[in-house]
Amino acid sequence: MRKPLLIVENVMLRSKDHLCFAGANWVINDDEQWALIGPTGAGKSLFVNALCGRIPVVQGQILYFFDNTSNGRTNLRHGEIVLISAETQRDFLQQYAGYHQARWHSVEGEGVPTVAELLRGQSIEHVSPYDMTPYTINETVYAARRTQVVELLGISYLLNRKIIHLSHGEACKVLLARALMQSPKLLILDDPFGGLDDASRKTLAQALTTILEEKQQKLLLITTRREEIPDGITHVLGVANLQIAMQGTKAKVLDTTFVKRVFVADSKVMHHVRQLPVTHWEASAPGAALIELQHASVNYQGVNVLYDITWTMRQGEHWAIRGPNGAGKSTLLSLILTDNPQAYANDLRLFGRQRGSGESIWDIKRHIGWVAPELNKFYQSQGTCQMVVCSGFFDSIGLYQDVTSVQAQIAAAWMQALGIEALAGQSFQAVSVGEQRLILLTRALVKQPLLLILDEPCQGLDATHRTQIINLLDSLCQQTPVSLLYVTHHTDELPQAITHVLELEQGRIRYPDGAGTKIK
């Protein structure tokens, strides 16, 4: 006989000063596996945070039936629900790295745990080695679980690596392994495929299929791509405009127009030619070298992260950087962004100047706009979205200087160009992760840089917003002298404007003789 696992009963939630999800009703039964879908900004993350007790319930109740009894309770115990999301990843990693450049500073690795240490019972149970209270952890059980999840996710090669030295995709795999080792009553995965390369996405899909087939773990999977919903998912919950819009069996819900609006880009957006704000844009001479690397290498604790990289990018070129998780893409970008101190030990010229010849990092950063998952993690400003956008004029995390009337007009024009002007007065921390990504892209554009570096800019966005960004980038490349450096694991996210590709594999250029082969 089926039994409820969790009941949402006539609930209303509060997020900051807003009430939402009024009258929400939903049930997860113990024989069901659910996916949660909805457009960018629909309230998906907000809703699951309420399930985890992170968002207050101001009306109704959420009942948990995790005791194998017919009596539900409103209190949630530690470890019963585990959420893996961009927010929880940020909170976890900030224990070991308080700022995004910490990953590139070797001194910051002192005292930071390895992956093997993080996948121990003592770490997962958050027990201090100095805790004198009686507490028994069965490390034998956790060791068996670790063996299982390491094989399931294919991460044995990461065990001796420190957590802050992992790529974004590698860190995602480790946090998922920790979650599976906890064996929670309900595991919530918010965009688990985000930032993973093709092979890793296949491995994760197979792992989720195995988990669903074994029926030992209840899942709630949040995704913006239809192909990421495993066969073992039985039901789908749809949210829109901070309300439950649809729920039912997977076959029933996936055959609706609502789902098509989530997974298929709006036709008006697909064919829209965007007119950008008329502003002054910085430019170099056509064909001038923007980035020049000669035999560059980056090494951490005897491990070559980049090896013998020789590469030049010129004004007017638009490059895609491709490669699997851990190939060295982010490390390469860290040299260009002046975040990696090993830049001084390499033959690197940026915008015609030798690195370390007397220029400040701000002299370099003023020519560069940048968006990446790491920026999302570490941008902790409590200001409004408009303030975040305006911080792009000063390359600061937070706004600490007065904005001129001209700068305010430029910021407003770019927010309108991206269709996010309605977010201007809202708190940056109150909007969704997808909306934050659009805000940070606008922040990168307001100073009209020579070079725009985008690392997975479409991650976590629905089809319409992905298409909107890609169209915007194509318009930028057509209407301005900006040069684009673009990282993605999804070929369908590459702008048409991309002219060259740099393939990295295990820290090396994959095809040395064909590095930068022009796309035809």
Sequence and secondary structure as in RCSB ss.txt:
>XXXX:A:sequence
MRKPLLIVENVMLRSKDHLCFAGANWVINDDEQWALIGPTGAGKSLFVNALCGRIPVVQGQILYFFDNTSNGRTN
LRHGEIVLISAETQRDFLQQYAGYHQARWHSVEGEGVPTVAELLRGQSIEHVSPYDMTPYTINETVYAARRTQVV
ELLGISYLLNRKIIHLSHGEACKVLLARALMQSPKLLILDDPFGGLDDASRKTLAQALTTILEEKQQKLLLITTR
REEIPDGITHVLGVANLQIAMQGTKAKVLDTTFVKRVFVADSKVMHHVRQLPVTHWEASAPGAALIELQHASVNY
QGVNVLYDITWTMRQGEHWAIRGPNGAGKSTLLSLILTDNPQAYANDLRLFGRQRGSGESIWDIKRHIGWVAPEL
NKFYQSQGTCQMVVCSGFFDSIGLYQDVTSVQAQIAAAWMQALGIEALAGQSFQAVSVGEQRLILLTRALVKQPL
LLILDEPCQGLDATHRTQIINLLDSLCQQTPVSLLYVTHHTDELPQAITHVLELEQGRIRYPDGAGTKIK
>XXXX:A:secstr
   EEEEEEEEEEEETTEEEEEEEEEEEETT  EEEE  TTSSHHHHHHHHTTSS EEEEEEEE  SSSS  BS 
  TTSEEEESHHHHHHHHTTT SSGGGGG GGGGTT  BHHHHTSHHHHTT  TT  S     HHHHHHHHHHHH
HHHT GGGTTSBGGGS HHHHHHHHHHHHHHH  SEEEEESTTTT  HHHHHHHHHHHHHHHHHT S EEEE S 
GGGS TT  EEEEEETTEEEEEEEHHHHTTSHHHHHHHS  HHHHT              TT EEEEEEEEEEEE
TTEEEEEEEEEEEETT EEEEE  TTSSHHHHHHHHTT  GGGGGSEEEETTEETTSS  HHHHHTTEEEE HHH
HHH    SBHHHHHHGGGTT SS  S   HHHHHHHHHHHHHTT GGGTTSBGGGS HHHHHHHHHHHHHTT  S
EEEEESTTTT  HHHHHHHHHHHHHHHHHS  EEEEE S GGG  TT  EEEEEETTEESSGGGTT B  
